[in-house]
C-alpha cells in the first residue's frame, strides 16, 4: 500500500518513518524542514533503536504527492481546517484517512469536510517529538490503536494494523468510542493540569493532593464514557493509567509543549467537545469543566502583547 503523512512531526515522523524503514512506500509532507530532509534525510532517535532514512519522499506541497491508499493525518486538531486544501490531492476511491490526533469529535469534523471519505481514528500511545529539523526523538512507549470510524473502513484498517505490526510497531484495533474515550482518561487530566500548574506528569502523581485530583478527574471521564455507552471501561482503568504514568519518563504532554512554545492549545478537541457530550448525557465533568475554564484564561493571557511563554518543564513528548 502507498502511505502519505500529513504532519511530519514527532508522531507522524515516527510512525511514518518506521513504515518506510520496513520497506513500505511512504510520502511525507513537510513544512519548515522540507529542504533539510530532502537533502539530509530523516533521523529517528528511539529507545527501541535509532535509524536514519537516507532517501525520503519529501514534499512541501500535497498537490505534488501521489494518490494514496492510506493518508496518516498527524496534525494538531487546531490545524484541521487546512485539510480542505491538503487532503484532496491524496484521495482516491478506497483511501483510508487515519487521523492520529487527540480529543473527541475530530473524525466528525473531517467527515463534514469529506463526506465520502473512509476514516479511522489513530490513538498513539507514544512519547515522541521533533526537536530540530529532520530529527525525531522517540523516548517512551510506541503503541498505536486503530479504530474504524466510517462504515466500510474496517478491512483497510486491519491491513494498516498488519503493516504497522510488521514494521515493529505494537498495534491493534478497537471499537471507535471505546478507543477515543480511553485515551481521554489520560489526556483530559494530564494535558491541562501540566499547563495550569506549570509542571510535569511525574510531579503531579508524586504529590498526594494532585495525585488524588488526577484520579478524581479520570473517574469523571470514565463516568461520562459509561453514560455515553462506552464499554470495557471502569475504575480499574484509571488505576492502570496512573500505574503506567508512574513508570514513564517525566515529561510535558503535547498541550504543555504547545503552550510553552506559544502555540494554540487543543482545548476544543480535548475538552470542549467531550464536556459538551458529557453534559448532554446527564453526566457533567465538573472538575474538568473548571480546568477547561482555567486553560481558556491561560491561553487568553498568553496571547496578550508582552506576555511570554513559560519555561518548559521536563522532556517534551507527544501524548
N, C-alpha and C positions, 0 to 999 in steps of 0.2 A: 504494500500500500504506500501511497505517496502522502507524506505528512507536511503540513505547514504550521509554523509557530508565529502567532501574532502576540508580541510581547516577550522579547527575549531577555528577560530579567533573571532573577535568581531561580524562579520556578520554571518558567518556560525554557530558559537556557539549560537548566539541569536535566529536566525530563527529555527535552528535545535532543540534548547532547548525548544522553545515554542511548536513545534510539539510533542516532547517527553512528555512534561508536559500534553498535551492534549490526550495522550494515543496512539499516532502513534508509530510504530516501527521505531526507528532511530538509525543508527550506525555511530559513529564518528571516523574519522581518525585524530589522534593527533601526535604531534612531541615532542617538548621539555617537555610538561606537561603530557605526557601519563601516567607515573607512578602515578603522583599526582591525576589525575582524576580517574584512575582506583581504587585508594584507598579511595579517599575522595568525589568523585562525582563532579558535575558541579554547580557552584553558578552563578545565574544571578541576578544582581542588576539593577532594572529597575524603571524608573519613573512611570511606569504603575503598579508596584507591584513586589517585589522581590520574587524569588523562588529558590529552591535547588533540583537538581536531585540526589537522593541518589545512585541510581544504573544506571550507564551509560554503554552502549555498546561501549566500548573504544578499539581502536586498534592502533598499531604503524606500521602496515603493511597492505596494502589494499588486499593482497593475502589471508588474513585470514577473510575478510569481505564477507558477503553473496551477491549474485547477487541481484540487487535491481530494483524496479520499477521506482524510481527517484533517481538520483545522483545529489546532490547540490554541484557544484564546486564554492567554495568561496576563491580561491587562489588569490594572486596578479597576474595580467596578465603576469608579467615578469617570473613567475614560470610555465606557461602553458606547456613548454616542458616536465615537469615532468609527465604530464598526459599520455604520451606514456606508462609509466610503471604503473601508479597508477590506471588508469581507466579500462583497460580490465578485471580485475577480477570481476568487479561490473556489467558488462553489460550482458544483455540477450535480446532476441527479444522483442522490445517494450519499452525498458528502455528509459526514458526521462532524458537527461542531461541538468540540469538547471544551466546556467552559470551566477552567481551573481558577476560580475566584472565590472570595469569601462572601458569606452572607446568605440572605433569603431573598428570593424573587429575581435573581439575576437572569435565570433562564426565561422567565416570563417576559422580562424586558427585551431580551434578544428575540424571542419568538414574535413579539409585537412588531419588530422591525423586519423579520424574515419569517412570515407565517408558514412557508413550505419547508423550512429547514429542519433537518433531523438534529436534535440537541441531546446532549448528555452533560451531567454535572461531573466535574472532576474535583475530588476532595483530597487536597495534598496535605499529608502529614510529614512535613519536611522542613528542616532548618536550612535555608539556602538563600543566598543573597548575591547580587552583583556588586562587588566592592570597588571595581575600577574597570576601565574599558576592556572588554573581551575576557574578563576573569569572573568565574562563578565560584563562590565558596559554599560548599555543601558541608555543614558542620554537625548535623544530627538527623536521625530518623531517615525517611525517604520513601514512605509508603504512598500509594495512590489508590483511591477508591473511585470507580467509575459507576455512575448511576444514571441509567437511561431516563430521559425526561419526556420525549415525544413518542407516540406510538410508532413502531417500526424501527426504533433506534437500537433495540436490544441486540440484534445479530451483529451489527457493526461494532457496538460497544464491547461485545465479547471478543471480537477479533483484536480490538485495541488492547484489552487486558492481556490477551495472549502475547501480543508483541512486546508489551512492557515487561511481562514476566521473563520472556526470552532475552530481553535486554538487561536483565539483572535487577529490575525494579520490583519490589514487593507490590503486587497489585491484585485487586479483587473487584467484584461487582456487588452492588447493593440496591435495595429499593430506594427510590429517589428521596421521599420525605424523610425516611429514617437516616439516610446518609447526610442530608443537609442539616437536620436538626441535631444530630450527634456532634457534628463539627461546631455548631453554635454553643454547645455546652462548654467548650473550651474558649471559643472566640469571644463570646459576649463578656464574660468576666475579665479575662486576662488582657485583651486588647485595650479596653477602656481604662481599667484600673492602673495599668502601667503608665498611661498618659496622665490620668488625673493625679496620681501620686508621684509621677516622675521617678519610676523605679523599675526593677526587673521582676521577672516571674519568680525567681528564686527568693528574692526579698519578701515578696507578697506571701508566699507559703511558709516562710521561716518565722514570720511574726504571728502569734496566736490570734490576734484580733483580725488581721486582714485574711489569714487563712480561713477563719470561720466565716468571714464575709464572702470570700470567694466561693466557698462551698454552698452558702445560702443562695448566692446568685445562680450557681449551677443548678440547684434544686428548683429555682424558679423556671429556668429554661426547660428542665425535664418535665415539670408540671404542665407548662404551656404546650410542649410537644405532645404529651399524652392527651391533653384536651383537644388537640388538632388531629388525633387519631394515629399518631406515630407509634409503631410497635417496637418491641425489644429495647426499651429504654426505661430505666428505673433508677432509684437512688444509688445503686451499686455502681452505675456508670460514672457518676460524679467521683466516687472514691477511686475508681480506676484511673480517671483523668488526673486526679491530684497525685496519685502514686507515680504515674508516667512523668508528669511535670517535675516531680521531685528528683527524678533520676536523670533529667536532661541538663545540658549545659545552661547556666544562667544566660538569659538573653532578653532582648527587647522585641516584642512581636511587631508585625508589619505596621500596625497603626501607630505604634510608638516611633518607629523609624520614620514613617511619613511625617508625623508631627515635628520631630526633631529636625528634619530636613526642610521644613516649611511647605510641605506638600499637602493637598487636601486629604482629609481622613475619610475612610469608608464608613461614615456614620450611617448613611442611608441604608446601605445593604446589610451591614452587620447589626444595626439597632432598629432603625425606624420601621422598616417593613416587618421585622419579627415582632416588635412590640405591638404594631397595629393588628397583626393576625392573632396575637395572644389576647388582646382586649376583645376582639370580635368573638373569640372562642369562650369568653367569660372567665379567662384566667390571666389577668394582667400581671406583668412582672414589675412590681413597684420599685424594687431596689434598682433594677436595670433601667427603668424609666428615669430615675434620679441620675444615674450615671450618664445616660444619653444627654440629659439637660446640661450636666457639667461639661461634657465633651463639646456640645454646641457653644457653650460660653467660652471654653478654652480656645476653640477654633476661631471664634469671632475676635477674641482678644489678640490672638496671634497674627491676625490679618491686618490689624491696625498699624498705621505708619509708626516706625520707630521701635516696634517690638521685634525681638529676635528669637529664633527657636532656642529651646533649652538644650543643654549638652546631653549627648547620648548617655544612656546607662546600659552597660553590658554589651553583648555582641548582637548585631542586627541579624535576625533570622526572619524568614517569611513563614507565617503560620496561619 
